[in-house]
Amino acid sequence: MVITAGQAALQVEYVKDRSSAVLLQQPGVLAVFEFGKSPLESTDPRHVTIALPQLDGGTTIEVWRCNGEIETGTWQTVRFARNGAMTMAHIALDINDAGDMRAASHRAYQEFQRFLRQSPHHCPMKIWNYIPGINEGEGDSESYRQFCIGRAEALASDPAERPPMPAATAIGSPREEAALQVYFLATALPGVNVENPRQLNAWHYPRRYGPRSPLFSRGTIMQVGAARQFLISGTASVVGHETHHDNVRDQITESVSNLNSLLQEGQRLLGGQRPRLGDTGVLRVYLRNPSDLADIKQALGRIVPDDMPRVYLNGDICRIDLLTEVDGIIACE
């Protein structure tokens, strides 16, 4: 089964029960994302393996398609695929080889910046970070806080070259996973970064969340030709800067409220062109506890249209009190 997110510059499909090898042979494939496998297993630059297990049965592969000839290659530690309009690139670094999480994050984002400087598509639109054992460690030694420190240090090393930080997702992969994984989508022209009026900008978070604030926008609007798409950051049950609710049903409802608020702000910035939840978008739904799947499906089914494709993945959220998070790619009509 193939479900397509609109006729935009980047076609996003969820394909069930097909092999990645077969999909990579098809024309126009920029990337395939296969879940439940270590990122160190990837061999083709267009094949991005993600360690998060899929929860909703079967095997779903996320496929990115685009028009035109696709070039693939490797630049230092970065593997990439691109056409004339956009680049998908990814890095997987063995944390033990790097030294620790802070060092791995620093190195990944240094390589990320260096790659963008020499790329025809130097403006990042969205970054996905998958962090082993994201909540492991006490206080500022927590893996996520160490990741944020390393990222901030890398971005601050040459402020003149620092790209505006776009939408991003940070989710915990299994603690036994060896690699920190970062992948991103970039274009030649800057996107429009969007903040959610219901939430404090992430880079303004108070010290209690760590010595270096997370660096990302709540969403980024990407325009290629006449087509616009809204790339949504990882969105959880946070209002202002504080976690709300202690159960998964209320948390997913609050997350969707944040999504809708962000889409309304995007509509305002676009002058009326409305992005909406529906069949022109896709969602990834992350769950800390697999046992919450039925409750999440039921709650989400009441507030998100049935025709919106989604995949459910087992991954820890960046705060220990958060049980679920969503991100997505949505067409602007």
C-alpha positions in Angstrom: 0.0 0.0 0.0 1.3 3.5 -0.9 0.0 6.7 0.6 1.2 10.0 -0.8 1.5 13.4 1.0 0.3 15.7 -1.8 1.9 16.6 -5.1 4.6 18.7 -3.6 8.4 19.0 -4.4 9.0 16.3 -1.8 6.7 13.3 -2.1 6.4 11.5 1.2 4.9 8.0 1.2 4.4 5.2 3.8 4.8 1.9 2.0 3.8 -1.3 3.8 5.3 -4.7 3.4 7.8 -3.9 0.7 11.6 -4.3 0.9 13.9 -1.3 1.0 16.0 -3.0 -1.7 13.1 -3.1 -4.1 12.1 0.5 -3.3 15.6 1.8 -3.9 15.4 0.5 -7.5 12.4 2.7 -8.3 12.9 6.0 -10.1 12.9 9.3 -8.3 13.6 7.8 -4.8 15.6 10.3 -2.8 15.6 8.3 0.5 14.0 5.3 2.2 13.7 5.2 6.0 13.6 1.7 7.5 12.8 1.3 11.2 14.1 -1.1 13.8 17.7 -1.3 12.5 20.9 0.3 13.7 22.0 3.3 11.6 25.3 1.6 11.3 23.7 -1.1 9.1 23.1 1.4 6.2 25.2 0.9 3.1 23.4 2.9 0.3 23.5 6.7 0.9 19.7 6.8 0.3 19.0 4.0 2.8 18.5 5.5 6.3 18.1 2.8 8.9 16.6 4.1 12.2 16.9 2.0 15.4 13.4 2.8 16.7 11.1 -0.3 16.5 7.8 0.1 14.8 4.8 -0.6 17.0 1.7 -0.8 14.7 2.3 -4.1 13.0 3.8 -5.1 9.7 6.7 -3.3 8.1 6.3 0.3 7.1 9.0 2.2 5.2 9.0 5.9 4.7 9.9 6.9 1.1 10.9 10.3 -0.1 10.5 10.9 -3.8 11.4 13.9 -6.0 11.7 14.9 -9.6 14.8 14.9 -11.7 18.1 13.0 -11.6 19.4 12.0 -8.2 23.1 12.1 -7.3 24.4 10.1 -4.3 27.8 10.2 -2.6 29.8 10.4 0.6 31.6 13.5 1.9 33.8 12.7 4.9 31.4 11.1 7.4 28.3 12.4 5.7 26.3 10.4 3.1 23.9 12.2 0.9 21.4 12.1 -2.0 20.2 15.1 -3.9 18.5 16.3 -7.0 18.5 19.9 -8.3 16.2 21.2 -5.6 17.1 19.5 -2.3 19.6 17.3 -0.4 19.0 14.6 2.2 22.1 13.8 4.2 22.9 11.7 7.2 25.6 10.9 9.8 25.9 8.0 12.2 28.8 8.2 14.7 29.8 5.4 17.0 29.6 7.1 20.4 32.5 5.0 21.9 34.7 6.0 19.0 33.9 9.7 19.5 34.6 9.4 23.2 31.2 10.3 24.7 27.8 11.8 23.8 29.0 15.4 24.0 31.9 14.7 21.7 29.8 12.8 19.3 27.2 15.6 19.1 30.0 18.2 18.6 31.6 16.2 15.8 28.3 15.4 14.1 27.2 19.1 14.0 30.7 20.2 12.9 30.5 17.8 10.0 26.9 19.0 9.3 28.1 22.6 9.0 31.1 21.8 6.9 29.0 19.7 4.5 26.4 22.5 4.1 29.1 25.1 3.3 30.2 23.1 0.3 26.7 21.9 -0.8 24.6 23.5 -3.4 21.8 23.2 -0.8 23.2 25.0 2.2 20.0 25.9 4.1 18.7 23.2 6.5 15.0 22.7 6.6 14.6 20.0 9.2 17.0 17.9 11.3 16.3 14.6 13.0 18.4 13.5 15.9 18.2 9.9 17.4 20.1 9.7 20.6 20.8 6.4 22.4 19.6 6.3 26.0 18.5 9.9 25.8 17.4 10.1 29.5 20.4 8.1 30.9 22.5 9.9 33.5 21.7 12.3 36.4 21.4 16.1 36.2 23.6 17.7 33.6 25.2 14.3 32.8 22.0 13.2 31.2 22.6 12.1 27.6 20.2 14.7 26.1 21.8 17.5 28.0 25.2 16.4 26.9 24.0 16.2 23.3 22.6 19.8 23.6 26.0 21.0 25.0 27.9 19.4 22.1 25.6 20.7 19.5 25.7 24.3 20.9 29.5 24.2 21.1 29.8 23.1 17.5 27.4 25.8 16.3 29.1 28.5 18.3 32.6 27.6 17.1 32.1 29.8 14.0 29.0 32.0 14.6 29.5 33.7 11.2 28.9 30.5 9.5 26.1 29.2 11.7 23.0 28.4 9.7 19.6 29.5 11.2 18.4 26.4 13.1 15.3 25.0 11.6 12.7 22.5 12.7 14.2 19.5 14.5 13.3 16.2 16.3 15.3 14.6 19.1 14.2 11.2 20.2 15.8 8.5 22.3 16.9 5.3 20.5 17.5 2.1 22.5 20.2 2.5 25.1 22.2 -0.4 23.7 22.4 1.4 20.2 26.0 2.3 19.5 25.5 5.3 17.2 24.2 8.8 17.5 22.3 9.5 14.3 21.6 12.9 12.7 20.0 13.4 9.3 18.6 16.4 7.6 16.9 17.9 4.6 18.3 21.1 3.0 17.5 23.4 0.1 19.2 26.3 -1.7 17.0 29.0 -0.2 16.2 29.6 3.4 12.9 28.4 4.8 10.5 30.4 7.1 11.0 29.3 10.7 7.8 29.3 12.7 7.3 29.5 16.5 4.3 28.3 18.4 2.5 31.1 20.4 1.6 28.5 23.1 5.2 27.6 23.7 8.4 29.4 24.8 11.0 29.4 22.1 13.3 26.4 22.8 16.5 28.5 22.9 14.9 30.6 25.7 14.3 27.6 28.1 15.3 28.3 31.7 18.5 26.8 33.2 16.5 24.0 34.9 16.4 22.1 31.6 20.2 22.1 31.2 23.2 24.3 30.8 22.6 24.8 27.0 19.1 25.3 25.7 17.9 23.2 22.7 18.5 24.9 19.4 15.6 24.4 17.0 12.5 26.2 15.6 9.1 24.7 16.2 8.5 24.3 12.5 10.0 25.4 9.1 8.1 26.2 5.9 10.1 24.9 2.9 9.4 26.4 -0.6 10.6 24.8 -3.8 9.2 26.5 -6.8 5.5 27.2 -6.2 5.1 24.3 -3.7 5.3 24.9 0.1 5.6 22.2 2.8 5.6 22.6 6.5 8.2 20.5 8.4 7.1 20.1 12.0 9.5 19.7 14.9 9.0 17.1 17.5 5.9 18.3 19.3 5.0 17.2 22.8 2.7 18.2 25.7 4.6 21.3 26.6 2.9 24.7 27.2 5.1 27.6 27.8 8.2 25.6 28.9 6.5 23.1 31.3 5.2 19.6 30.7 1.5 19.3 31.1 -0.5 16.1 32.1 0.7 12.8 33.4 -1.1 10.4 31.2 -0.7 9.6 27.5 -4.2 10.4 26.4 -4.1 14.0 27.6 -0.5 14.4 26.5 -1.3 13.4 22.9 -4.3 15.7 22.9 -2.1 18.6 24.1 0.5 17.7 21.4 -2.2 18.0 18.7 -3.3 21.4 20.2 0.3 22.5 19.8 0.4 21.3 16.2 -2.8 23.1 15.3 -1.5 26.3 17.0 1.7 26.1 15.0 -0.2 25.5 11.7 -2.4 28.6 12.5 0.8 30.6 13.0 2.1 29.3 9.7 -1.1 30.3 8.0 -0.7 33.8 9.4 2.9 34.1 8.1 1.9 32.7 4.7 -0.9 35.3 4.3 -3.8 32.8 4.3 -2.3 29.7 2.7 -3.4 27.1 5.2 -1.5 24.0 6.1 -3.8 21.4 7.7 -3.8 18.0 9.2 -5.1 15.6 6.6 -4.2 13.5 3.6 -1.6 16.0 2.4 0.6 15.2 5.3 2.2 12.4 7.3 2.9 12.0 11.0 5.4 10.0 13.0 4.1 9.3 16.5 6.7 8.4 19.1 5.8 6.5 22.3 7.9 5.9 25.3 5.8 2.9 26.5 4.7 0.3 23.8 1.8 -0.6 26.2 0.3 2.9 25.5 -0.3 2.2 21.8 -4.0 1.4 22.0 -4.7 4.5 24.1 -2.6 6.7 21.7 -4.4 5.3 18.7 -7.8 5.9 20.2 -7.1 9.4 21.4 -5.4 10.4 18.2 -8.2 8.9 16.1 -10.6 11.4 17.7 -8.7 14.5 16.8 -6.7 13.7 13.6 -8.4 12.8 10.3 -8.4 9.1 9.5 -6.9 9.8 6.1 -3.7 11.2 7.5 -1.0 8.6 7.2 1.0 7.9 10.4 3.5 5.5 11.8 4.0 4.6 15.5 7.5 4.2 16.8 8.9 3.2 20.2 11.3 5.9 21.4 12.0 7.8 24.6 11.2 11.5 24.7 13.7 14.2 25.7 12.1 14.7 29.1 11.5 11.8 31.4 7.9 13.0 32.2 6.9 13.1 28.5 5.2 9.9 27.2 4.7 10.8 23.6 5.7 13.2 20.8 4.7 13.7 17.2 6.4 15.2 14.1 5.4 15.5 10.5 5.6 16.9 7.0 2.5 18.7 5.9 1.7 20.3 2.5 0.5 23.9 2.4 -2.6 24.2 0.2 
